[in-house]
């Protein structure tokens, strides 16, 4: 259910940019969502379909690309990609320490829109 307020915000941004650019119809919304995000693609589309009814975004498809989880080592500052399965036991590939911070993986944003 946490997808609903997020989609409401995304729809507002889409409609604002569509209006600013004199679009008649929103065809698709291209999004990047981090692999650590708990947002589910199917629910995002369902909520988007529900909230966009009666707007120029009605019927638009969300095209979602999952972005990698990126960490940065606290010891040597190397940035590196990790998989979800590694999250419990992270070791820097450069120096071997297990102290780091999350750079990306929970983020989400609108990359582009296709309009008419």
Phi and psi in degrees as GROMACS dihedral restraints (atoms count N, CA, C in turn):
[ dihedral_restraints ]
;  ai    aj    ak    al  type     phi  dphi    fc
    3     4     5     6     1   -70.3    20    10
    4     5     6     7     1    -9.4    20    10
    6     7     8     9     1   -71.2    20    10
    7     8     9    10     1   -29.2    20    10
    9    10    11    12     1   -59.1    20    10
   10    11    12    13     1   -53.1    20    10
   12    13    14    15     1   -65.8    20    10
   13    14    15    16     1   -29.2    20    10
   15    16    17    18     1   -68.9    20    10
   16    17    18    19     1   -44.9    20    10
   18    19    20    21     1   -66.2    20    10
   19    20    21    22     1   -36.1    20    10
   21    22    23    24     1   -60.2    20    10
   22    23    24    25     1   -43.1    20    10
   24    25    26    27     1   -65.1    20    10
   25    26    27    28     1   -43.7    20    10
   27    28    29    30     1   -62.6    20    10
   28    29    30    31     1   -44.4    20    10
   30    31    32    33     1   -61.1    20    10
   31    32    33    34     1   -41.7    20    10
   33    34    35    36     1   -60.4    20    10
   34    35    36    37     1   -41.3    20    10
   36    37    38    39     1   -65.4    20    10
   37    38    39    40     1   -45.3    20    10
   39    40    41    42     1   -58.9    20    10
   40    41    42    43     1   -47.9    20    10
   42    43    44    45     1   -65.1    20    10
   43    44    45    46     1   -38.7    20    10
   45    46    47    48     1   -62.5    20    10
   46    47    48    49     1   -47.6    20    10
   48    49    50    51     1   -69.3    20    10
   49    50    51    52     1   -35.1    20    10
   51    52    53    54     1   -64.4    20    10
   52    53    54    55     1   -43.4    20    10
   54    55    56    57     1   -65.6    20    10
   55    56    57    58     1   -44.2    20    10
   57    58    59    60     1   -58.3    20    10
   58    59    60    61     1   -33.2    20    10
   60    61    62    63     1  -100.6    20    10
   61    62    63    64     1    15.8    20    10
   63    64    65    66     1    54.4    20    10
   64    65    66    67     1    37.2    20    10
   66    67    68    69     1   -74.7    20    10
   67    68    69    70     1   145.3    20    10
   69    70    71    72     1   -94.9    20    10
   70    71    72    73     1   -26.6    20    10
   72    73    74    75     1  -154.2    20    10
   73    74    75    76     1   137.2    20    10
   75    76    77    78     1   -95.3    20    10
   76    77    78    79     1   122.0    20    10
   78    79    80    81     1   -90.5    20    10
   79    80    81    82     1   -46.5    20    10
   81    82    83    84     1  -153.3    20    10
   82    83    84    85     1   157.8    20    10
   84    85    86    87     1  -126.8    20    10
   85    86    87    88     1   118.5    20    10
   87    88    89    90     1   -94.1    20    10
   88    89    90    91     1   122.5    20    10
   90    91    92    93     1  -123.4    20    10
   91    92    93    94     1   150.9    20    10
   93    94    95    96     1  -114.9    20    10
   94    95    96    97     1   128.4    20    10
   96    97    98    99     1  -131.6    20    10
   97    98    99   100     1   130.2    20    10
   99   100   101   102     1   -65.9    20    10
  100   101   102   103     1   148.0    20    10
  102   103   104   105     1   -62.2    20    10
  103   104   105   106     1   -22.9    20    10
  105   106   107   108     1   -84.5    20    10
  106   107   108   109     1   -10.8    20    10
  108   109   110   111     1   -64.4    20    10
  109   110   111   112     1   141.1    20    10
  111   112   113   114     1   -88.2    20    10
  112   113   114   115     1     5.0    20    10
  114   115   116   117     1   -70.7    20    10
  115   116   117   118     1   131.3    20    10
  117   118   119   120     1  -102.1    20    10
  118   119   120   121     1   130.6    20    10
  120   121   122   123     1   -54.2    20    10
  121   122   123   124     1   -47.5    20    10
  123   124   125   126     1   -61.0    20    10
  124   125   126   127     1   -43.6    20    10
  126   127   128   129     1   -70.1    20    10
  127   128   129   130     1   -35.6    20    10
  129   130   131   132     1   -59.0    20    10
  130   131   132   133     1   -46.6    20    10
  132   133   134   135     1   -65.4    20    10
  133   134   135   136     1   -43.4    20    10
  135   136   137   138     1   -59.9    20    10
  136   137   138   139     1   -46.7    20    10
  138   139   140   141     1   -67.4    20    10
  139   140   141   142     1   -37.6    20    10
  141   142   143   144     1   -62.2    20    10
  142   143   144   145     1   -45.4    20    10
  144   145   146   147     1   -59.0    20    10
  145   146   147   148     1   -43.8    20    10
  147   148   149   150     1   -65.3    20    10
  148   149   150   151     1   -48.5    20    10
  150   151   152   153     1   -74.6    20    10
  151   152   153   154     1   -26.7    20    10
  153   154   155   156     1   -86.6    20    10
  154   155   156   157     1    -3.4    20    10
  156   157   158   159     1   -55.9    20    10
  157   158   159   160     1   132.4    20    10
  159   160   161   162     1    82.2    20    10
  160   161   162   163     1     4.8    20    10
  162   163   164   165     1  -113.5    20    10
  163   164   165   166     1   172.7    20    10
  165   166   167   168     1   -71.5    20    10
  166   167   168   169     1    -6.0    20    10
  168   169   170   171     1   -95.8    20    10
  169   170   171   172     1    -0.4    20    10
  171   172   173   174     1   -59.7    20    10
  172   173   174   175     1   131.1    20    10
  174   175   176   177     1    87.2    20    10
  175   176   177   178     1    -5.7    20    10
  177   178   179   180     1   -67.3    20    10
  178   179   180   181     1   146.3    20    10
  180   181   182   183     1  -101.7    20    10
  181   182   183   184     1   137.1    20    10
  183   184   185   186     1   -87.0    20    10
  184   185   186   187     1   124.5    20    10
  186   187   188   189     1  -109.1    20    10
  187   188   189   190     1   107.7    20    10
  189   190   191   192     1  -107.0    20    10
  190   191   192   193     1   128.2    20    10
  192   193   194   195     1  -113.2    20    10
  193   194   195   196     1   127.5    20    10
  195   196   197   198     1   -87.2    20    10
  196   197   198   199     1   127.3    20    10
  198   199   200   201     1   -98.4    20    10
  199   200   201   202     1   154.3    20    10
  201   202   203   204     1   -70.6    20    10
  202   203   204   205     1   160.9    20    10
  204   205   206   207     1   -86.6    20    10
  205   206   207   208     1   122.9    20    10
  207   208   209   210     1  -118.3    20    10
  208   209   210   211     1   135.0    20    10
  210   211   212   213     1  -119.7    20    10
  211   212   213   214     1   160.1    20    10
  213   214   215   216     1  -131.4    20    10
  214   215   216   217     1   128.3    20    10
  216   217   218   219     1   -68.9    20    10
  217   218   219   220     1   132.2    20    10
  219   220   221   222     1   -71.9    20    10
  220   221   222   223     1   -28.2    20    10
  222   223   224   225     1   -80.4    20    10
  223   224   225   226     1   -47.0    20    10
  225   226   227   228     1  -118.5    20    10
  226   227   228   229     1    -2.0    20    10
  228   229   230   231     1    68.5    20    10
  229   230   231   232     1    11.7    20    10
  231   232   233   234     1   -71.9    20    10
  232   233   234   235     1   136.4    20    10
  234   235   236   237     1   -96.6    20    10
  235   236   237   238     1   139.4    20    10
  237   238   239   240     1  -150.4    20    10
  238   239   240   241     1   152.6    20    10
  240   241   242   243     1   -89.9    20    10
  241   242   243   244     1   141.8    20    10
  243   244   245   246     1  -130.7    20    10
  244   245   246   247     1   159.5    20    10
  246   247   248   249     1   -98.5    20    10
  247   248   249   250     1   158.3    20    10
  249   250   251   252     1   -54.8    20    10
  250   251   252   253     1   -39.1    20    10
  252   253   254   255     1   -66.2    20    10
  253   254   255   256     1   -18.4    20    10
  255   256   257   258     1   -89.6    20    10
  256   257   258   259     1    -8.3    20    10
  258   259   260   261     1   -58.4    20    10
  259   260   261   262     1   -26.7    20    10
  261   262   263   264     1   -80.5    20    10
  262   263   264   265     1   -18.1    20    10
  264   265   266   267     1  -143.0    20    10
  265   266   267   268     1    73.8    20    10
  267   268   269   270     1   -90.5    20    10
  268   269   270   271     1   130.2    20    10
  270   271   272   273     1  -129.1    20    10
  271   272   273   274     1   133.8    20    10
  273   274   275   276     1   -63.0    20    10
  274   275   276   277     1   128.7    20    10
  276   277   278   279     1   -68.7    20    10
  277   278   279   280     1   -18.2    20    10
  279   280   281   282     1   -89.1    20    10
  280   281   282   283     1   -44.6    20    10
  282   283   284   285     1  -122.0    20    10
  283   284   285   286     1    -9.1    20    10
  285   286   287   288     1    84.3    20    10
  286   287   288   289     1    -0.3    20    10
  288   289   290   291     1   -76.5    20    10
  289   290   291   292     1   161.3    20    10
  291   292   293   294     1  -112.0    20    10
  292   293   294   295     1    26.4    20    10
  294   295   296   297     1  -110.8    20    10
  295   296   297   298     1   120.5    20    10
  297   298   299   300     1  -160.0    20    10
  298   299   300   301     1   172.0    20    10
  300   301   302   303     1  -126.6    20    10
  301   302   303   304     1   151.3    20    10
  303   304   305   306     1   -75.3    20    10
  304   305   306   307     1   123.4    20    10
  306   307   308   309     1   -92.4    20    10
  307   308   309   310     1   -42.6    20    10
  309   310   311   312     1  -158.1    20    10
  310   311   312   313     1   158.8    20    10
  312   313   314   315     1   148.6    20    10
  313   314   315   316     1   -21.7    20    10
  315   316   317   318     1  -108.6    20    10
  316   317   318   319     1    -2.2    20    10
  318   319   320   321     1   -74.7    20    10
  319   320   321   322     1   159.4    20    10
  321   322   323   324     1  -150.6    20    10
  322   323   324   325     1   141.3    20    10
  324   325   326   327     1  -161.1    20    10
  325   326   327   328     1   163.2    20    10
  327   328   329   330     1   -84.6    20    10
  328   329   330   331     1   122.4    20    10
  330   331   332   333     1   -86.2    20    10
  331   332   333   334     1   -45.6    20    10
  333   334   335   336     1  -164.2    20    10
  334   335   336   337     1   170.3    20    10
  336   337   338   339     1  -134.4    20    10
  337   338   339   340     1   146.6    20    10
  339   340   341   342     1  -108.1    20    10
  340   341   342   343     1   123.8    20    10
  342   343   344   345     1  -132.0    20    10
  343   344   345   346     1   166.4    20    10
